[in-house]
């Protein structure tokens, strides 16, 4: 019988991590892809939250009008929209808190 250590060594090898792009330096232009990544990520997050809200409203409208929409799908869409909005609010609160902490730092 083989020991657990030997069995672990026989497992598939771990592949090397993919290279990470460097962070922008202090002199990098704001229009560069690295400089606009936060704004792009924020806009994408807002768009996804809005899409979840629209899907929930559409699902509720279909259900109330008597179209072929099941109750569990309506509940799922509504909860998905609610959870995504709550998560977005928590992320926003963390970003605001971090900004306020940076502004309190003394130079």
Order of alpha helices (4+ residues) and beta strands (2+ residues): alpha-alpha-alpha
